[in-house]
């Protein structure tokens, strides 16, 4: 039986919880020692957003006294688990709203549903997994870490990505990887028009059809090192596709510098 945060609920795991603890409150039975990272064993602490404000949840997650959390009744609330900086595991049991897991660092966040605009926006490290679909600008400006979207992502997925790895099990919408500077975007389905518009040095892998390539985005050869890194990304995402089913795209490097003839 999983433990609950004292003050949140006094019933076994699966019962309704009642409210968040005070900031930094000590929790009986919290396993803080001997656990390496978010996947470590330990009790699961439950926060019910039907009775607890998101702000109070995030205060707890910013200075955690546990390693594993479950967020119930998210009901599309915005900014769930935003700004995390510790190696905790957070499971959101339902759909999340805007900017879920934004600015994530070190944490492992799983959304058992779909996510709204800007999921994992500006992610620095750690892992964010969406088991459903994601709305616009998933992983925008991300510097590191891994974002996995098991369903499809809307337009501007990976916009201005700066080192994050994004793996999408389905399709991505138009203008994905717009101005993508670094990192890898893997699309296991189709990509909408404008893929890689004004791309810098990010690497794009698409298994399905591409509507239209954006300016300065061109097909690239798939060498052994690209197949190897793609295999690692697919394995990390838990997807069984073969690297030789994908095509690679990247920058033609024609738009790096401003030219006088482009001015008005």
Backbone as CSV, one residue per row, in Angstrom:
resi,resn,N_x,N_y,N_z,CA_x,CA_y,CA_z,C_x,C_y,C_z
1,UNK,0.854,-1.203,0.000,0.000,0.000,0.000,0.878,1.237,0.000
2,UNK,0.623,2.161,-0.897,1.382,3.399,-0.977,1.009,4.324,0.168
3,UNK,2.010,5.067,0.626,1.755,6.033,1.694,1.238,7.331,1.110
4,UNK,0.503,8.073,1.912,0.010,9.383,1.523,0.681,10.436,2.386
5,UNK,0.715,11.667,1.887,1.271,12.753,2.677,0.390,12.974,3.896
6,UNK,0.934,12.909,5.119,0.128,13.239,6.281,-0.459,14.641,6.134
7,UNK,-1.751,14.758,6.406,-2.429,16.034,6.222,-3.150,16.105,4.898
8,UNK,-2.689,15.285,3.917,-3.403,15.217,2.644,-4.551,14.231,2.734
9,UNK,-4.257,13.098,3.317,-5.289,12.076,3.430,-4.869,11.086,4.503
10,UNK,-5.846,10.474,5.136,-5.585,9.479,6.153,-6.048,8.103,5.706
11,UNK,-6.447,8.008,4.438,-6.966,6.755,3.917,-5.916,6.075,3.068
12,UNK,-6.090,4.781,2.764,-5.138,4.086,1.907,-5.102,4.682,0.512
13,UNK,-4.046,4.305,-0.230,-3.896,4.733,-1.630,-5.141,4.349,-2.402
14,UNK,-5.698,5.321,-3.135,-6.920,5.090,-3.882,-8.086,5.849,-3.281
15,UNK,-7.912,6.368,-2.035,-8.968,7.168,-1.425,-8.742,8.635,-1.713
16,UNK,-9.756,9.439,-1.467,-9.675,10.878,-1.725,-8.718,11.524,-0.737
17,UNK,-7.886,12.474,-1.210,-6.996,13.216,-0.334,-7.633,14.556,0.007
18,UNK,-7.063,15.262,0.987,-7.804,16.366,1.581,-7.139,17.727,1.584
19,UNK,-5.908,17.853,1.220,-5.302,19.175,1.263,-3.808,19.062,1.357
20,UNK,-3.074,20.123,0.997,-1.619,20.039,0.938,-1.015,20.377,2.277
21,UNK,0.178,19.851,2.559,0.868,20.172,3.790,1.490,21.547,3.717
22,UNK,1.911,22.055,4.853,2.623,23.323,4.842,3.958,23.162,4.167
23,UNK,4.507,24.260,3.656,5.761,24.246,2.909,6.880,23.690,3.777
24,UNK,7.557,22.656,3.269,8.689,22.094,3.968,8.323,21.200,5.137
25,UNK,7.062,20.844,5.299,6.666,20.030,6.445,7.294,18.648,6.369
26,UNK,7.715,18.121,7.518,8.293,16.786,7.578,7.197,15.745,7.373
27,UNK,7.509,14.676,6.635,6.533,13.643,6.385,6.988,12.355,7.025
28,UNK,6.117,11.740,7.816,6.430,10.462,8.429,6.613,9.420,7.333
29,UNK,7.733,8.704,7.368,7.962,7.615,6.430,8.534,8.042,5.103
30,UNK,8.807,9.325,4.877,9.394,9.763,3.612,10.798,9.211,3.489
31,UNK,11.098,8.610,2.347,12.405,8.005,2.151,13.280,8.956,1.362
32,UNK,14.113,9.690,2.073,14.968,10.678,1.421,16.383,10.153,1.238
33,UNK,16.751,9.116,1.965,18.113,8.608,1.912,18.149,7.296,1.144
34,UNK,19.259,7.099,0.415,19.471,5.839,-0.263,18.639,5.653,-1.509
35,UNK,18.031,6.699,-2.010,17.245,6.608,-3.239,17.954,7.400,-4.316
36,UNK,18.342,6.740,-5.387,19.101,7.409,-6.434,18.172,7.800,-7.564
37,UNK,17.737,9.051,-7.549,16.945,9.552,-8.658,15.480,9.237,-8.508
38,UNK,14.679,9.758,-9.456,13.228,9.656,-9.348,12.697,8.252,-9.420
39,UNK,13.451,7.318,-10.011,12.928,5.965,-10.166,13.107,5.131,-8.904
40,UNK,13.729,5.689,-7.861,13.974,4.931,-6.645,12.675,4.510,-5.971
41,UNK,12.760,3.398,-5.218,11.580,2.904,-4.516,11.244,3.827,-3.358
42,UNK,10.009,3.800,-2.968,9.579,4.622,-1.853,8.092,4.841,-1.924
43,UNK,7.519,5.406,-0.882,6.077,5.650,-0.879,5.678,6.695,-1.905
44,UNK,4.458,6.579,-2.386,3.899,7.561,-3.310,2.998,8.494,-2.522
45,UNK,3.254,9.786,-2.613,2.460,10.779,-1.895,1.461,11.416,-2.859
46,UNK,0.231,11.528,-2.404,-0.865,11.930,-3.266,-1.305,13.350,-2.951
47,UNK,-1.470,14.148,-4.015,-2.036,15.486,-3.892,-3.270,15.538,-4.780
48,UNK,-4.392,15.910,-4.209,-5.665,15.951,-4.937,-5.984,17.407,-5.277
49,UNK,-5.938,17.736,-6.563,-6.201,19.116,-6.974,-7.671,19.492,-6.900
50,UNK,-8.518,18.536,-6.554,-9.909,18.891,-6.305,-10.039,19.712,-5.023
51,UNK,-9.051,19.577,-4.131,-9.102,20.295,-2.855,-7.845,21.109,-2.568
52,UNK,-6.810,20.939,-3.383,-5.532,21.611,-3.145,-5.195,22.510,-4.323
53,UNK,-4.868,23.779,-4.124,-4.490,24.658,-5.239,-3.180,24.217,-5.897
54,UNK,-3.079,24.473,-7.191,-1.847,24.138,-7.906,-0.653,24.863,-7.295
55,UNK,-0.838,26.089,-6.876,0.270,26.832,-6.267,0.827,26.091,-5.049
56,UNK,-0.060,25.543,-4.244,0.385,24.829,-3.053,1.108,23.535,-3.433
57,UNK,0.606,22.852,-4.457,1.304,21.673,-4.974,2.709,22.039,-5.411
58,UNK,2.852,23.107,-6.195,4.160,23.468,-6.723,5.114,23.932,-5.633
59,UNK,4.603,24.584,-4.596,5.456,24.948,-3.455,6.072,23.694,-2.845
60,UNK,5.249,22.668,-2.694,5.768,21.408,-2.154,6.805,20.786,-3.087
61,UNK,6.522,20.777,-4.391,7.433,20.136,-5.336,8.737,20.903,-5.498
62,UNK,8.731,22.191,-5.241,9.962,22.982,-5.367,10.929,22.714,-4.230
63,UNK,10.436,22.309,-3.079,11.277,21.926,-1.941,10.749,20.603,-1.398
64,UNK,10.930,19.530,-2.162,10.245,18.271,-1.834,10.828,17.581,-0.604
65,UNK,9.956,16.939,0.120,10.385,16.096,1.227,10.049,14.637,0.950
66,UNK,9.699,14.341,-0.282,9.478,12.977,-0.743,10.108,12.841,-2.120
67,UNK,10.111,11.613,-2.634,10.680,11.371,-3.957,9.634,11.076,-5.019
68,UNK,8.455,10.627,-4.626,7.446,10.215,-5.605,6.112,10.839,-5.243
69,UNK,5.451,11.400,-6.272,4.178,12.094,-6.069,3.169,11.634,-7.117
70,UNK,1.899,11.655,-6.719,0.812,11.437,-7.659,-0.160,12.603,-7.531
71,UNK,-0.480,13.212,-8.674,-1.388,14.360,-8.701,-2.716,13.877,-9.271
72,UNK,-3.754,13.920,-8.433,-5.066,13.454,-8.864,-5.983,14.621,-9.203
73,UNK,-6.963,14.331,-10.036,-7.958,15.321,-10.471,-7.314,16.591,-11.033
74,UNK,-6.372,16.459,-11.966,-5.758,17.666,-12.533,-6.752,18.519,-13.315
75,UNK,-7.696,17.880,-14.019,-8.801,18.574,-14.695,-8.325,19.724,-15.588
76,UNK,-7.187,19.532,-16.247,-6.687,20.540,-17.183,-6.116,21.782,-16.525
77,UNK,-5.763,21.714,-15.264,-5.186,22.873,-14.577,-3.850,23.252,-15.202
78,UNK,-3.536,24.532,-15.177,-2.326,25.039,-15.801,-1.137,25.002,-14.836
79,UNK,0.063,24.896,-15.427,1.333,25.013,-14.688,1.515,23.934,-13.625
80,UNK,0.947,22.765,-13.837,1.175,21.661,-12.903,2.636,21.231,-12.985
81,UNK,3.272,21.103,-11.840,4.665,20.642,-11.750,5.609,21.516,-12.568
82,UNK,5.383,22.806,-12.562,6.263,23.736,-13.284,7.412,24.164,-12.383
83,UNK,8.591,24.301,-12.971,9.741,24.828,-12.248,10.393,23.851,-11.296
84,UNK,10.270,22.553,-11.541,10.885,21.570,-10.651,12.400,21.557,-10.826
85,UNK,13.132,21.370,-9.716,14.599,21.416,-9.745,15.237,20.259,-8.982
86,UNK,14.457,19.238,-8.658,14.956,18.130,-7.856,14.600,16.806,-8.526
87,UNK,15.362,15.734,-8.257,15.114,14.435,-8.895,13.950,13.688,-8.268
88,UNK,12.757,14.203,-8.491,11.539,13.562,-8.002,10.771,12.993,-9.187
89,UNK,9.878,12.062,-8.894,8.987,11.502,-9.913,7.574,11.979,-9.635
90,UNK,6.934,12.552,-10.639,5.580,13.090,-10.493,4.690,12.465,-11.566
91,UNK,3.616,11.848,-11.125,2.634,11.292,-12.061,1.367,12.131,-11.985
92,UNK,0.970,12.690,-13.130,-0.260,13.473,-13.223,-1.345,12.542,-13.756
93,UNK,-2.316,12.215,-12.928,-3.314,11.203,-13.264,-4.497,11.835,-13.995
94,UNK,-4.244,12.257,-15.236,-5.293,12.884,-16.038,-4.701,13.912,-16.976
95,UNK,-5.561,14.751,-17.547,-5.126,15.753,-18.517,-4.579,16.991,-17.807
96,UNK,-3.554,17.589,-18.400,-2.939,18.796,-17.852,-3.166,19.968,-18.802
97,UNK,-3.172,21.173,-18.250,-3.373,22.379,-19.048,-2.065,22.947,-19.567
98,UNK,-1.991,24.280,-19.623,-0.828,24.945,-20.198,0.415,24.771,-19.327
99,UNK,1.560,24.662,-19.991,2.894,24.753,-19.372,3.125,23.727,-18.266
100,UNK,2.536,22.565,-18.395,2.835,21.486,-17.460,4.316,21.120,-17.565
101,UNK,4.976,20.969,-16.415,6.393,20.596,-16.349,7.291,21.606,-17.060
102,UNK,6.844,22.848,-17.173,7.696,23.873,-17.767,8.937,24.100,-16.926
103,UNK,10.054,24.393,-17.579,11.341,24.681,-16.934,11.830,23.503,-16.090
104,UNK,11.455,22.308,-16.477,11.816,21.125,-15.684,13.322,20.935,-15.617
105,UNK,13.795,20.560,-14.419,15.207,20.257,-14.220,15.309,19.054,-13.292
106,UNK,15.862,17.967,-13.797,16.141,16.736,-13.043,14.918,15.851,-12.808
107,UNK,13.728,16.398,-12.744,12.550,15.612,-12.379,12.067,14.722,-13.524
108,UNK,11.290,13.711,-13.141,10.641,12.812,-14.093,9.139,13.007,-13.953
109,UNK,8.521,13.606,-14.965,7.095,13.948,-14.906,6.363,13.139,-15.975
110,UNK,5.307,12.452,-15.569,4.487,11.671,-16.493,3.051,12.173,-16.440
111,UNK,2.492,12.479,-17.597,1.097,12.908,-17.699,0.299,11.752,-18.292
112,UNK,-0.583,11.177,-17.490,-1.418,10.077,-17.965,-2.664,10.630,-18.649
113,UNK,-2.423,11.374,-19.708,-3.481,12.028,-20.469,-2.824,12.914,-21.503
114,UNK,-3.524,13.954,-21.907,-2.981,14.916,-22.868,-2.563,16.186,-22.142
115,UNK,-1.777,17.013,-22.831,-1.248,18.232,-22.229,-1.513,19.419,-23.135
116,UNK,-1.723,20.587,-22.515,-2.020,21.801,-23.258,-0.772,22.475,-23.793
117,UNK,-0.911,23.731,-24.136,0.163,24.512,-24.770,1.421,24.505,-23.898
118,UNK,2.567,24.336,-24.543,3.845,24.564,-23.889,4.265,23.519,-22.876
119,UNK,3.850,22.278,-23.033,4.321,21.257,-22.112,5.846,21.167,-22.189
120,UNK,6.501,21.083,-21.036,7.963,20.993,-20.945,8.656,22.180,-21.611
121,UNK,8.001,23.327,-21.637,8.621,24.533,-22.199,9.892,24.868,-21.417
122,UNK,10.971,25.117,-22.145,12.267,25.483,-21.555,12.796,24.414,-20.606
123,UNK,12.534,23.155,-20.902,13.082,22.062,-20.114,14.603,22.113,-20.150
124,UNK,15.216,21.857,-19.000,16.669,21.899,-18.880,17.276,20.498,-18.796
125,UNK,16.613,19.606,-18.077,17.071,18.224,-17.926,15.904,17.405,-17.401
126,UNK,16.161,16.122,-17.144,15.082,15.256,-16.683,14.261,14.715,-17.849
127,UNK,13.126,14.130,-17.522,12.265,13.499,-18.520,10.817,13.909,-18.294
128,UNK,10.142,14.272,-19.374,8.703,14.539,-19.340,8.051,13.630,-20.373
129,UNK,7.055,12.887,-19.934,6.356,11.956,-20.830,4.866,12.267,-20.813
130,UNK,4.287,12.437,-22.013,2.851,12.660,-22.176,2.283,11.418,-22.851
131,UNK,1.382,10.742,-22.184,0.859,9.492,-22.738,-0.252,9.717,-23.760
132,UNK,-0.734,10.943,-23.845,-1.720,11.296,-24.855,-1.122,12.218,-25.900
133,UNK,-1.882,13.240,-26.290,-1.434,14.216,-27.278,-0.967,15.493,-26.578
134,UNK,-0.254,16.327,-27.317,0.217,17.610,-26.798,-0.235,18.728,-27.722
135,UNK,-0.593,19.861,-27.142,-1.009,21.018,-27.921,0.213,21.755,-28.467
136,UNK,0.047,23.015,-28.803,1.085,23.780,-29.495,2.344,23.966,-28.640
137,UNK,3.458,24.130,-29.340,4.735,24.564,-28.747,5.261,23.614,-27.688
138,UNK,5.063,22.318,-27.876,5.618,21.343,-26.940,7.142,21.410,-26.965
139,UNK,7.747,21.476,-25.793,9.200,21.491,-25.695,9.853,22.761,-26.196
140,UNK,9.097,23.847,-26.320,9.644,25.096,-26.870,10.838,25.569,-26.066
141,UNK,11.885,25.982,-26.751,13.125,26.558,-26.205,13.858,25.614,-25.268
142,UNK,13.533,24.326,-25.293,14.160,23.390,-24.369,15.666,23.293,-24.555
143,UNK,16.392,23.293,-23.440,17.859,23.259,-23.462,18.423,21.851,-23.297
144,UNK,17.672,20.942,-22.699,18.187,19.593,-22.443,17.064,18.693,-21.984
145,UNK,17.428,17.472,-21.601,16.426,16.521,-21.153,15.717,15.845,-22.307
146,UNK,14.691,15.075,-21.962,13.944,14.295,-22.942,12.454,14.542,-22.754
147,UNK,11.770,14.871,-23.844,10.316,14.990,-23.882,9.784,13.900,-24.801
148,UNK,8.910,13.049,-24.261,8.280,11.987,-25.052,6.781,12.259,-25.101
149,UNK,6.247,12.335,-26.304,4.805,12.486,-26.515,4.352,11.225,-27.239
150,UNK,3.615,10.390,-26.544,3.255,9.108,-27.137,2.211,9.254,-28.236
151,UNK,1.389,10.281,-28.168,0.421,10.569,-29.218,1.004,11.519,-30.241
152,UNK,0.208,12.499,-30.655,0.647,13.492,-31.635,0.825,14.851,-30.968
153,UNK,1.559,15.728,-31.636,1.787,17.085,-31.148,1.288,18.081,-32.181
154,UNK,0.751,19.191,-31.712,0.226,20.216,-32.593,1.364,21.049,-33.185
155,UNK,1.015,22.196,-33.752,1.994,23.009,-34.473,3.066,23.567,-33.537
156,UNK,4.207,23.893,-34.141,5.360,24.498,-33.473,5.974,23.610,-32.398
157,UNK,5.850,22.319,-32.550,6.537,21.412,-31.635,8.043,21.634,-31.767
158,UNK,8.725,21.844,-30.643,10.172,22.036,-30.670,10.612,23.379,-31.199
159,UNK,9.749,24.389,-31.179,10.142,25.707,-31.670,11.315,26.242,-30.855
160,UNK,12.324,26.704,-31.528,13.521,27.294,-30.917,14.181,26.359,-29.908
161,UNK,14.111,25.076,-30.159,14.751,24.104,-29.257,16.257,24.318,-29.267
162,UNK,16.854,24.161,-28.087,18.260,24.517,-27.892,19.078,23.376,-27.294
163,UNK,18.658,22.138,-27.515,19.399,21.002,-26.988,18.524,19.885,-26.457
164,UNK,17.234,20.124,-26.318,16.322,19.098,-25.850,16.170,17.999,-26.901
165,UNK,15.881,16.782,-26.439,15.493,15.691,-27.324,13.986,15.503,-27.209
166,UNK,13.300,15.476,-28.342,11.837,15.315,-28.370,11.515,14.121,-29.260
167,UNK,10.748,13.185,-28.718,10.304,12.024,-29.488,8.782,12.022,-29.493
168,UNK,8.193,12.035,-30.684,6.733,12.071,-30.847,6.303,10.763,-31.504
169,UNK,5.412,10.032,-30.837,4.982,8.749,-31.373,4.060,8.862,-32.565
170,UNK,3.365,10.002,-32.698,2.459,10.221,-33.823,2.956,11.309,-34.742
171,UNK,2.043,12.242,-35.098,2.356,13.309,-36.038,2.718,14.602,-35.308
172,UNK,3.332,15.531,-36.038,3.528,16.895,-35.550,2.896,17.861,-36.544
173,UNK,2.440,19.008,-36.024,1.768,19.988,-36.858,2.723,20.890,-37.602
174,UNK,2.192,21.902,-38.289,3.015,22.821,-39.080,4.032,23.580,-38.223
175,UNK,5.110,23.988,-38.890,6.140,24.847,-38.302,6.830,24.208,-37.102
176,UNK,6.875,22.904,-37.063,7.627,22.250,-35.995,9.123,22.425,-36.231
177,UNK,9.865,22.512,-35.124,11.311,22.767,-35.159,11.649,24.088,-35.841
178,UNK,10.746,25.057,-35.758,11.029,26.400,-36.294,12.195,27.012,-35.510
179,UNK,13.210,27.469,-36.222,14.407,28.065,-35.626,15.042,27.142,-34.582
180,UNK,14.996,25.847,-34.835,15.579,24.872,-33.908,17.100,24.974,-33.961
181,UNK,17.702,25.262,-32.828,19.136,25.544,-32.785,19.984,24.318,-32.486
182,UNK,19.524,23.447,-31.583,20.270,22.240,-31.236,19.309,21.228,-30.649
183,UNK,19.741,19.970,-30.581,18.903,18.902,-30.083,18.390,18.035,-31.218
184,UNK,17.549,17.063,-30.861,17.014,16.110,-31.845,15.498,16.041,-31.715
185,UNK,14.796,16.084,-32.841,13.354,15.884,-32.897,13.083,14.637,-33.717
186,UNK,12.409,13.674,-33.093,12.063,12.423,-33.759,10.550,12.379,-33.914
187,UNK,10.086,12.197,-35.153,8.650,12.147,-35.450,8.364,10.782,-36.064
188,UNK,7.570,9.978,-35.363,7.294,8.633,-35.843,6.133,8.586,-36.833
189,UNK,5.409,9.693,-36.959,4.342,9.801,-37.941,4.696,10.803,-39.010
190,UNK,3.731,11.644,-39.370,3.934,12.653,-40.410,4.250,14.014,-39.792
191,UNK,4.863,14.874,-40.595,5.174,16.242,-40.174,4.454,17.228,-41.070
192,UNK,3.860,18.255,-40.462,3.136,19.260,-41.224,4.054,20.183,-42.001
193,UNK,3.461,21.100,-42.738,4.217,22.016,-43.594,5.119,22.923,-42.757
194,UNK,6.217,23.338,-43.377,7.130,24.271,-42.727,8.058,23.622,-41.727
195,UNK,8.279,22.319,-41.828,9.185,21.640,-40.901,10.579,22.258,-40.976
196,UNK,11.130,22.590,-39.810,12.497,23.084,-39.758,12.706,24.456,-40.364
197,UNK,11.673,25.274,-40.401,11.826,26.640,-40.945,12.955,27.374,-40.219
198,UNK,13.915,27.902,-40.986,15.040,28.679,-40.442,15.814,27.898,-39.387
199,UNK,15.994,26.609,-39.622,16.682,25.733,-38.675,18.171,26.067,-38.609
200,UNK,18.750,25.819,-37.441,20.199,25.974,-37.265,20.842,24.584,-37.274
201,UNK,21.185,24.025,-36.120,21.932,22.769,-36.109,21.193,21.614,-35.445
202,UNK,19.905,21.729,-35.202,19.139,20.589,-34.698,19.049,19.510,-35.778
203,UNK,18.865,18.287,-35.333,18.716,17.163,-36.260,17.297,16.634,-36.164
204,UNK,16.663,16.450,-37.319,15.266,16.043,-37.391,15.174,14.681,-38.062
205,UNK,14.387,13.788,-37.453,14.158,12.454,-38.011,12.658,12.245,-38.159
206,UNK,12.216,11.925,-39.372,10.777,11.753,-39.632,10.558,10.400,-40.299
207,UNK,9.619,9.648,-39.756,9.321,8.323,-40.295,8.275,8.387,-41.401
208,UNK,7.341,9.343,-41.301,6.267,9.431,-42.272,6.500,10.509,-43.313
209,UNK,5.404,11.063,-43.814,5.479,12.070,-44.875,5.712,13.448,-44.268
210,UNK,6.351,14.306,-45.059,6.576,15.697,-44.668,5.786,16.571,-45.632
211,UNK,4.907,17.424,-45.084,4.072,18.260,-45.942,4.890,19.177,-46.835
212,UNK,5.810,19.894,-46.255,6.685,20.807,-46.996,7.803,21.219,-46.056
213,UNK,9.015,21.251,-46.552,10.133,21.674,-45.732,10.165,23.196,-45.639
214,UNK,10.528,23.706,-44.453,10.666,25.136,-44.277,11.922,25.670,-44.940
215,UNK,12.046,26.988,-44.953,13.213,27.630,-45.561,14.488,27.165,-44.881
216,UNK,15.456,26.762,-45.695,16.789,26.339,-45.264,16.810,24.971,-44.613
217,UNK,15.710,24.231,-44.651,15.696,22.857,-44.154,15.737,21.908,-45.350
218,UNK,16.670,20.981,-45.323,16.885,20.091,-46.474,17.054,18.651,-45.988
219,UNK,16.802,17.678,-46.883,17.103,16.286,-46.528,18.608,16.103,-46.328
220,UNK,18.961,15.210,-45.420,20.360,14.922,-45.116,20.581,13.416,-45.172
221,UNK,21.787,12.990,-45.468,22.045,11.548,-45.498,22.002,10.938,-44.098
222,UNK,21.572,9.693,-44.018,21.557,8.940,-42.768,22.821,8.096,-42.696
223,UNK,23.753,8.516,-41.846,24.978,7.757,-41.648,24.854,6.875,-40.410
224,UNK,25.867,6.054,-40.184,25.808,5.114,-39.065,25.636,5.822,-37.730
225,UNK,26.300,6.972,-37.546,26.184,7.670,-36.268,24.766,8.199,-36.040
226,UNK,24.084,8.527,-37.146,22.708,9.002,-37.006,21.763,7.847,-36.679
227,UNK,21.983,6.698,-37.298,21.164,5.529,-36.967,21.374,5.122,-35.511
228,UNK,22.616,5.236,-35.042,22.902,4.857,-33.660,22.207,5.799,-32.675
229,UNK,22.281,7.108,-32.911,21.647,8.032,-31.977,20.125,7.932,-32.045
230,UNK,19.598,7.662,-33.224,18.160,7.493,-33.369,17.693,6.239,-32.635
231,UNK,18.462,5.159,-32.723,18.114,3.939,-31.999,18.078,4.189,-30.495
232,UNK,19.016,4.972,-29.984,19.042,5.300,-28.555,17.813,6.118,-28.151
233,UNK,17.441,7.076,-28.977,16.277,7.902,-28.668,14.990,7.088,-28.695
234,UNK,14.834,6.213,-29.674,13.643,5.373,-29.756,13.567,4.425,-28.561
235,UNK,14.712,3.887,-28.157,14.736,2.999,-26.995,14.365,3.761,-25.727
236,UNK,14.886,4.980,-25.579,14.569,5.792,-24.403,13.083,6.122,-24.335
237,UNK,12.462,6.272,-25.511,11.032,6.584,-25.565,10.159,5.341,-25.466
238,UNK,10.769,4.156,-25.556,10.002,2.915,-25.492,9.282,2.591,-26.775
239,UNK,9.846,3.017,-27.908,9.216,2.778,-29.213,10.041,1.771,-30.007
240,UNK,9.357,0.907,-30.746,10.022,-0.231,-31.386,10.344,-0.005,-32.855
241,UNK,10.237,1.218,-33.356,10.520,1.465,-34.770,12.010,1.251,-35.073
242,UNK,12.287,0.937,-36.338,13.665,0.745,-36.776,14.221,2.056,-37.327
243,UNK,15.463,2.379,-37.023,16.054,3.627,-37.533,16.039,3.737,-39.053
244,UNK,16.122,2.605,-39.756,16.163,2.693,-41.225,14.799,3.037,-41.822
245,UNK,13.763,3.185,-40.989,12.461,3.628,-41.475,12.355,5.153,-41.532
246,UNK,13.365,5.852,-41.022,13.314,7.307,-40.899,14.195,7.989,-41.944
247,UNK,13.849,9.243,-42.188,14.696,10.127,-42.998,15.170,11.280,-42.124
248,UNK,16.359,11.771,-42.429,16.939,12.848,-41.623,16.876,14.173,-42.379
249,UNK,16.634,15.256,-41.622,16.592,16.606,-42.179,17.419,17.527,-41.295
250,UNK,17.959,18.557,-41.917,18.764,19.520,-41.175,18.941,20.800,-41.967
251,UNK,19.882,21.605,-41.518,20.063,22.937,-42.091,20.950,22.922,-43.331
252,UNK,20.541,23.685,-44.327,21.398,23.923,-45.497,22.437,24.997,-45.206
253,UNK,22.314,25.696,-44.065,23.283,26.687,-43.583,23.410,27.879,-44.531
254,UNK,22.275,28.280,-45.085,22.280,29.446,-45.963,21.756,30.702,-45.281
255,UNK,21.145,30.550,-44.086,20.503,31.690,-43.442,21.181,32.075,-42.130
256,UNK,22.410,31.655,-41.929,23.091,31.929,-40.667,23.345,33.424,-40.453
257,UNK,23.606,34.153,-41.501,24.038,35.541,-41.359,23.115,36.469,-42.138
258,UNK,22.912,37.639,-41.586,22.114,38.665,-42.258,22.870,39.174,-43.482
259,UNK,22.165,39.330,-44.581,22.759,39.853,-45.801,22.061,41.156,-46.167
260,UNK,22.826,42.112,-46.696,22.279,43.430,-47.007,21.125,43.350,-47.995
261,UNK,21.186,42.395,-48.918,20.131,42.333,-49.920,18.805,41.821,-49.348
262,UNK,18.815,41.343,-48.076,17.573,40.936,-47.436,16.868,42.086,-46.729
263,UNK,17.500,43.269,-46.702,16.901,44.398,-46.000,15.983,45.173,-46.954
264,UNK,15.132,46.027,-46.366,14.200,46.822,-47.159,14.748,48.219,-47.377
